[in-house]
C-alpha cells in the first residue's frame, strides 16, 4: 500500500474512533479522549518516517546501477522472479558468498565498523552513519584533505565481498550535479581544435581517463603557453571553472569509484587496498588518487548482466545490472522467457504432466564437460579478447568461442599471445609458474582445463563444487570433502589401498589426494589456496620455480631428498645437479625465492600438518626475516604463521607499520626465540642452513641471492 493511501486509511480510522469517543463521552473516562488524540501524532510520525525512508532510498538509487530486468521486453528475469517457483534453490543460494559478492550498502551488508577515523599515508578518513546511510569524509581527489575545502563527504553505494575482505563503492563528487550546459559549447569552441571534437575519440584519448586532478587541469588552463593556444583568447574564471568540471567528467565518466581502504573481515581492521595485493610496495602517494571505476570490468564478474551506457560528451554514463552479486542467471542463463512461460500455475501443471518441455534454461550438470566448466570459467579464468568482438558469453556455450584462454607458453608463441604480452608484460611472467601452472587465485579454469582429469576424464567444476546446499566457505559438495571418495570414482585401485600409493599412513595428511595433487600454490586475497591444475609432485616442477607438495609439507627436507623418494616410489627420472647438503628447499624458497615463492612457503610454515611433519622450533627466526619484506602480502603471511608458533604472548606487529617499526618487531622475535629455554643446546642441522648458524653468514648469503624482480599477482 502506498504511503499516501496508508495515511488516508489511518486518518479515516482515527477520525471514526474520535467520533465514537465523542458520542460516548458521558460513558468514557477523560483519558480515553486523550489517548485517541495522542494517536494522531504517532500516525503522522509513522507516515513522515516512511516518506523519509523513501526519499533516502531514492537519493541513493540515483547512483546505483539501474535494474536491467525491469526494462520492458528484457531477457533478464532477476533472482526475485526465480524465487517464486524455486524457493528451495533460492534459499540455499542466499547462504552463499556468491550472493553477497555485491550488495547495496545497507546495515545488513556493511561489515566494517563504521565509526571513528583512520589515517593512511598521512590522509585522514572519517566514517559516518547518518539516517541509515554510510558516508566517508575523505580528501578530495588530487589533495591531501588538509582543509575543509579539500575534503568531500561521499555516500557509500555498494559493497563488494563478504568472505575475506570487503570493498566499498562511493559516488564520484561530480555525480551529484548536472554538468554546466555551456561546457559542451566551450569545449567545442575552445578545445576541440587540439583535443578532438569528440571527447573520447581521436586525439582526445589523452584526456580520457588521464588521471588529471582538478588542480592539475586548472593549472594547465591558467598557464600562459596553454592560454596562447586557445582560440578566441584567454579564459575568464567562470569559463575555466566550467572546463575543469568538464574535463573531470570526461576522465571519470562512471558514477561509482572504489573507496581506497579495504576492510579485512577476519582481522576486523582497515588497510589501504594496495596492501591486500601481492605487488611491490607502492610509493607513498602525496595526494588522494583516483581508484578503480565500477564499470571498468569490475561489474562483469561481481554482478549479473552488467552493461554500461557510454556517456554523452561531458556527462556521466550509467551502468545496469540484472542482479547485484552472482545470481541465478549467471549460471542458468537469461530467464525472462522461462519465467513468462511458467508464471501461470496452470502452465506449470501442464508442463509437469506433459514432461519437460524444451526450454532455454541451462543446468551445468546437463552440459558436456567443456561447456559445464565454462559456466564457472566466464569469471574464473585468465582470458584475452578475440580479434573481433563477440556477443557476451551465455551458459551452455564454449568459453573459447568468446575469449582466448591464456596459458603459459615459453617457446614460440601464437601471434595473439605475443601481441597480448606486448600490451600487458606481466600477463605470463607474473601470472604463471614456469611449469605452466596459474598462480593467481580466481583463475581456476586455466588450471582445470590442462589437467588430465578434465581432458580425458571429463572432470568439471561441479564434480567438486556445489552452489546449492554446500559449505559456503569452499562450496565443496559432500562427495568432494574427502579426496579419496571423489578421486576413487576413477582411480579405484588407488582408493582401495591409498597407503600403498602414497607411502603415508591411510587417513594421514600425506594420503589426502588434494594435498599431493592440488597443493596450495596459488595466491589471492592475502592467503594461499589450492592450485586447480591437477598433477603430481615432481622435482622438475620445482626446478621451474613452483614449490612441490612434498617440500611444502616436509619443510626440513632438501629437493634432492624428495627427488630420491619420488624416483624410488614412482619411477620419476633421477634429479640431476641437486646437492644433498644444500639448505632445505622450503628455506631456500622462503629466503631467496621470488615474492610468490616467499608468500606460498611463508603460509605453509603456519600449516599444522607441515609443523607436525617438520617440527616448528626452528621456524621463528626464519619467518622473522620476512617481517620487513618489501611486499606487504609476504609480511602479512609471515606474521600470520609466526603467530601460530608456541609463544607466551601475542605477536606485537603490524604489517603496514613504517619500516622502522617492522624491523624492530623482527629483532624482537629473533631475540625472543634466542631466549627460549627449550632451545638451549639445539642448533639447526646443515639441511636447514649450512653450518648451523642461523643468524649470520649462510642466511645472509641466501638472502643476498634473493630473486627480487618485481612481481605483480594481478587478482
N, C-alpha and C positions, 0 to 999 in steps of 0.2 A: 504494500500500500504506500502510495506516495506521501511525503511529509505533509503537504497541504491537506490531503484527504484525512490523514490521521488527526491533524489539528482540528478540522471541522467536526469530525466524529466525536473527538474528546470534548470539544466545547459544547456540542449539542447535548451529549450525555450529562455533562456537568450542569448545563442550564436546566435540564429536566430534574436533576437532583435538587438544585436550589429552589425550583418552583415547588417541588413536592415538600421540601423542608418548610418553605414559607407558608404553604397552605396548611401544613400540620403544626404550625408554630405553637398553638396552645398545648400540644402534647409532646413537644420536643424540647429538650434542655437547651440552654443557650449555647453550650459547647458544640452542639450538632451543627448550628449555623456557622460557627467559627471554623469548624473542621471542613465544611463544604466550601466556604470562601477560601480557606487556606490551600485547597487543592488546585485552585486556578493557577497560582504562580508555578506550582510543580508541573502542571501540564504544559504551560507556556515555556518553562525552562527546558523540559524534555524536547519540545519542538525546536527551540533555538539551538540546543546541543546537537540535534540531528542535522540541522542546517549547517552548523559549524563544521561537523564531521564531513558533510558532503562537500562544502567549499574546500576543505583541506585536501580531500581526495582529488578533487578537480584540479587544484593547484599543482599537485604532484604529477597528475596524469599528463599535464602539458609536456613534461619532459620524458615520460615513459615511452617505450616503443608501442606503437598502435597495435591493436588486435587484428591480425590479418584474417583470422577466421570469421570476423564479424562482417567482412565485406560481402556485399550481395554477389552471389554466384561463386564464392570462394571454394576452392577444392579442399581447404583445410577445415577440420571439424573442431579441433582442440580437445583436450582431455576432459573438459566438462561434459561434452556430449557423450564421450565414451563411457563415462561413469554410469549413465542411466541403465545401460544393459550389462556392463561388465564391472559391477560393483566390487566383486572379489579381486579381480586383477587390478582395479584402480586402487584398492586399499593397500595391496602389497607394494605397488609402485610408490604409493605415498610414503612408505617407510624407507625408501632408498635415498642415497645421496645424489643419485641422478635427478630425482625430482627437485632436490634442493640446490641444484647447481647454480641456478639464477633465480632470485626471488625479489619481490618488491620489498623495500626497506621498511618492514613493519616490526613490531615488538617481537613477534614470533620468529622472525627471520634473522634479525641482527644479533650476533653472538658476542660482540665486543662489549666491554664495559664502557659505556658512552658517557663519560664524566671526566672532569679534570682536564689536564693538558699534557702534551708530550713535546719535548724539544728534540729535534732531529737535525743534525748538521747545522745547528745554530738557528733553525727555523722553528717557530712555535705553532703548535696546532692545539686548538681547544675544541672539546667535544660537548655539544649542547643538545639537550632534548627539550622540545617545546611543542605543546599541543599534539603530542603523539607522533611528532616527526623528529627526524635526526638531522643535525646540522654540523658542519665543521667551520670553525673560524680559522682561516689559514692565510698565508701570504698570497698576494696576487701573483699571477704568472709573471716572471721577469723581475721579481723583487724578493727581498728577504722578510718582508712584512714588518719592517721596523716601526711603522707608524700606522695610525688608523686608516689613513688614505691609501696605504699599501697593503691593506688586508681585505678579505672578502668573506662573506658568510654564505655558504652554499648548502643547499639541501642534498641529502643522500637519497638517491632514487632507487637504485638496485643494489643487491648483494650478489657476489659470486663465490661459491664454495661454502662448505659447512663441515667438512671432514677434518682436514689438516689445517687449512688456512681459510680466511675469509677476506675477500677484497670488496671494495665499495666504489660505486659509480656516482659521481656528483655531476650536477648540471653545469655546463660552462657559463661563466658570468654573463656573456652576451646572449645566452639563450632566453633571458627574461625579457629582453627589449626588442621591439621592432627595429629593423635597420633604418637608418636615415634614407628616406625615399630619394633624396638628391644624390646619394652616394653613387648610384649606378651612373647617373649622368656625369658626375665629377670624374669617376674612373674612366669613362669612355672618352671624355674630352681632354683630361689632363694626363692620363697614364697609359691609355691603350696603345698609343703610337710606339711605346717601347716594350710594354708588357703584354701586348696582345689584346684583341677586342674581347675575347672570352677569357674569364679569369682562371679557367682550369685547363686551357689548351695552349698549344704552341709555346711561345716564349714565356708565358705567364706561369709555366711549371716552376720557375724559380721562386714564385710566391706561394704556390700551392704547397701546403704542409712544410713550409720553410723553417718553422720553429722560431720566427721572429716575434719578440715580445713587443708590447705596446710602446715601451720606452725606446726600443731599437728602431721601430718604424717611425716614431716621432722624430728621432734624431736624424734619420736619413732625410725625411721630408724637410727638416729645418736646414740641412746643410746647404752651403752656397752652391756647391757643384751640382747637387740634385735640383735645386731651385732653378739654376740656369738652364737645365734641360727641359723644364716644364713648359708646355705650350701655354700661351697667354700670361706668362709671368709668374711671380712668386705666389704662394698660397697664403691666405689670411688664416687666422687662428681657427675660425669656425670651420673652414673647409678642411684644414689639416686634421681637426678632430674627427670629422666625418670619414676621411680617408683612412685614418688609423683604425677606426672601428671596422671599416670595410675590409681592410687587409687582414685583420684578426679573424673575421668571419670567413674570409677566403681561405685562410690556412687551416682552420679547425671548423669544418662545416657540419660536424656532428653535434648532437645536443648533450652527450654524456662523455665524460672523461674520467679515467681511473684516479681515485684518491691515492696519493703516493705512499701511504702506510698500509701495511697488511697486519691482520690480527692472527697470531698463532694460537690455534684453538687449544692444543694440549698445554702449552706454556702460559696461556692467558696473558699475553702481552702484545704490545705494538712493536713492530720493526719496520724500517724502510723496506719497501718491496724489493729493492735492489739486493738486499741481504737475504733473500729467500732463494736466489738463483745461484747456480754454480758458474761463476764467471769472475774474472779478476776484479779486485776491489775498485769500484768506480771512484773517480776523482771527486773530492767534496764539491758539491755544487754551491756556487756563490749566490744563486737565485733559485726561486721555485720554477721548476721546469714543466713543460707540457708532458703529460703522460699518455698512455695508450687510449685511443678512442674506442668506444664500444663497438662501432660498426666497422672497425678495421680488422675484420675476420674474427674478433672475439665472439661476436654473436653467432657465428656459424656453428660452433660446437657447444655453445653454452645456452642455446635456445633452439627452438624448432621452427623451420620455415622462415628464417630471418632474411629480410631484404632491406635495402637502403635506397631510398629515393634520392637521386642526385639533386643537389640544391640548385636553385636558380642563382644567378650571379649575386654574390654578396649575402645570400640568405642561407639559413641552415637547412640541411637535409633532414629527412625523417625516416627512422627505422621502423620496421614492422616485424612482428613475430606471430606465429600461430600459438605458441606456448613459450613461456619462460621456463628454463630448465630443460632437461632431456625427457620428453614426454612420449605418449603412445605412438604418435605418427612418425617419430624419428626411426622407430624400428618396424612399424607395421604399415607405413605408407599413408598417403593422404586419405582421410576418412570421411569427407563430406558426402560423397556419393553413397558409401556404405551406410552411413547414419541416416540419410534420407530414405534409403530403400527399406531399412529395418525399423524406422521410427514408430510405425504403427504396430501395435501388439498383434493385430490380425496378420500383417505381413510376416512378422517373426514366426507366428504359428504355422503359416503356410510353408515357410522355408523349412521349419523343423520337420513337418510331416513329409514334405517332398524330398527331403535330403538337402545336403549342402549345395547351394546354388553357386554359379560362377561369380566370383567376387574379385574386387581389386585390393582387398586387404591381404597383407603378406604375413605369414608366420615363419620366422627364421628357421624353425625346426623342419619345415617342409621344403626348404631350399637345398639345392646342391651345395657341397662344401664351399666352393669359391664364392658363390652368391651369399651364402649364410655368413661367412666370415666378413664379407664386405659390409654387411649391416653395421658391424662394430667398427670396421676399418674406415668408414666415412669420417670418423673423428679420431680413431686410434691408429693413425698411420702417418708416416712422413711421405708426403707426395709433392709433385711438381706439376704445374698446369700443362695441359696438352698445347700443341702449337695453335690449334683453333679452339675457340670457346665451345663448350658443350653444355647442354641443359644440366641443371642440378641433379645430383645423384638421387635416386629413389630406391628404397629397399626392394630387393628382388633383382637388381641389376649388378653387373660386374663393375667393381671399382675402377679397374684398368680401362674401362670404356669412357671414363670421365676424367681421370687423372693418371699421371705416371707415378708408380710406386717406386720410391728411391731405395736402391740397395747399394752397398759399398762395392766399388769396382776399383781395383788398384792399378791394373794394366790399362790397355786401350779401352776407352770409354765411348759409348754412343754419343753422337754429336749433341743431343739434347742435354745429356748429363754434363758434358764439358761446358756447354753454354750456361747451365744452371750453376755450376761451381764458379764460373767466372763472375756471376752475379752475386752468389752467396758463397764466399770462400770457406765458410765453416760448415757447409751442408754435410760434407762427408767427414772432414777431419775431426770435428767436434762431436758429430752425431753418432759415429760408429767406432767400435773397436776394430783393430786391423784384421781380425779374423772374420769380419763381415757382420758381426752382431751389433744391433742397435743398442745404444747405451743411454737413450733419452726415454724417460717414463712417458707413458701415454701413446707410444708408437708400437704397440704390441702386434699389430697386423704385420708389420715388416718382419718381425721375428717368426711368427707362426707360419707365414706362407713360404718360408725357406726351410721349414722343418720337415723331415721325412714323415713324421706323424700326420702332417696335413697333406703333403704332396702325394704320398702313396696310401696313407691310412684314412684320409678323409676327416681327420680331426678338425673341429671348428671351435670357436669361442664358447658356444653354448653347450659343448660337451663338459666343460668345466664350470662355466659361469651361468647363473640363473638370476634373472632380474626379479621375478615374482616369487616371494616366499623364501628367499635365501638370507643368509647372514649379510646384513647391509655393509659390513666392513669390507669384505673381499668379494661378496656376492658369489661365493662358491656354492655350487649345487651340492646336495647331500652326498651324492656318489663321488664327488671330487674332493671331499675333505680328507680322504685317505688316498694317497697316490697309488697304493697297491691295488685298491678296488678299481680305480679308474683305468690305470695302465694295464691291469690284469685282463681287461676285456680283449686286448690284442696280444699281450705278452703273457700268455697263460703259463708257460713253463717257468718263467722267471717268478711270477707271482706265487707259484706253488712252493718255491724254495728261495725266498728273497735273500736269505743269508748266504747261500751258495753263490749267488750272483754278486752281491755287494761286498762280500768278505767282512761284513759287520753283523753283529747280532740282530736277529729279527726284532722289529719294533724300535730299534735304536735310530738316532738321528742319521747315522750313516747308511741306514737301509730305507730311508724315505726317498722315494723316486724323485720328488721335486727337488730336494736338496742337492742331489747329484746331477740331475739333468736339466734343472731350471734354477741354477744358483742365482743369488741376488747380486747382479752386476749392473743394474740399471738405476740411474739416479733420477730423482724428481722430488720436488716439494720437501726439501731438507730431509730426505730419507732415501733408502736404497731398497728396491723391490726386485722381484724375480724377473729374470730375462724370459721372454716368451719365445725365444728360439730354443727348441728342444734338441739338445745334443749331448754328447758325452764328454766328461772332463779329459783334457789332454795337455801334455807339456807343450805341444805345438801351439795350442790355443794361447797359452800363457806367454810363449815366446813372441807372440803377436800382440802382447800387451794386456789381454783380458785375463784377470785372475781366475784360476780354475777352482772348481768346487772343493777339491781335496785340500788345497792350500788355504782356502777360506775357512776351513774348519780346523785343520791342523796347522795353526798359525806358527808353530815352532819348527816346522819341517822345511827342508830345502826343496827346491824344484827338482833337484836330482833324486832325492829320496822318493818323492812322489812318482817321478818318472820310472824308477825301478819297479815300484809296485804295479803301475799301470802296464808295464811290459810283462811282468810275471803273471798278472791276473787276466789281462785281456789281450795280450799279444800285440800291444801297440809298439811301434818302432822304438828301439832304444834311443833315448835322447843323446844328442851329440853336443859336446862342448860345455857340459854343465859341471860345476865344481861342487863336490860333496862337502867341502869345507866352507863354502860361501855362506853368508848370512841367510837366515830363513827367508823364503820367498816373500812372505807377508811383511816382514820387517823391511825388506828392500822396497816393496811397493809403498809401504807406509811412509818411509823417509825419503826415498829417491824417486818415487814414481811421479807420474803427472797428476794433475788435480783430480781427475776422475778416479784413478787408482787409489790415491790417498783417501778420497771420500769413501769409496767402497770398502777398503780394508779397515779404515777407522770405525766404520759402522759394525764390522764383524768382530772387532775387538770387544764390543759390548754384547755380543751374541752369546747367550748362556751355553749352548752346545759347544761353541768354539772355546769358551773359557774352561769348560769341563774337559775337553779333549787336550788342551794345550797348557792348562794351568794359567792363572791370572796374576800371580805375584810379581811378575816381571813387566807387566804392561804399562803401569802408570807413567814412568819417565818417558817412554816412547810416545804415548799419547800426549804428554805434556809438551813435546816438541811441536805439536800442531796447534797449540792454543794461540800462537801468533802467526798462523799461516796467512798468506795474502788472499786466500779465498774464504769468504765468510762461511760458506756451506761446509767446508772442511773443518773449520774451527768448531762449528756447531756440532757436527757429528763426533769429533774427537772429545769434546766436553761431555756430550751425552753418554759416550761409552765410558769415559773416566768416572762418571757418577755411578756406574754400575759396579765398580770395584769395591771390595771391602774397605770401609773407611769409618772413622769415628765421628765425622762431621760432614755436612753437605759441602759440595764444591762451591767456592766463592769465586764466581767467574761470570762474565757477561760477554758473549761472543761478538757483540757490536760495540764494546767499550773501546776507548782510544788505545793505540798500540802500547803505550807505557803501562797501562793497567793490565793489558793482556800478558805482557812479558812478566810483570810482577806475579801474576797468577800462575804462570808456568813455573817460575822459580819456586814458588810456594809448594806446588805439587811435587816437584823433584825433591825438595828438602823434606817434605812430609814422608815421602817414600823412603828416603835415606835414614830417617829416624825410626822407622818402623822396627820394633824389636824382633818381630817374627822373621825379618830378613837378614839378621846378623849372621855372618859366615856364609851367606849364599852369594854366588856370583853367576853371571849369565854364561852359559856354555858358548862355545865358538859358533854353534849353529845359529845363535841369535846375532851376536856381534863379536867379530873375531877378537880374541884377547880377553874377552870377558869384562872389559872396562867400558861401561855403557855411556858414560857422560862425556868422555873426551876421545880424541884420536879417531878410532874407526867410525863412530857415529857421525862425527863431523865430516869425515871423508865421504860417508854415504850421502850426507846432506849436500855436500858440495857437488855431487853428481846428479842432483835432483833435476828432473825434466820440468823446467819451469816455463815452457812455452805456453802462451795464452790459450786457454780452453774456455769455450762458452757452450754449456749444455743448454740449448735454447728450448725450454719446455713450452 
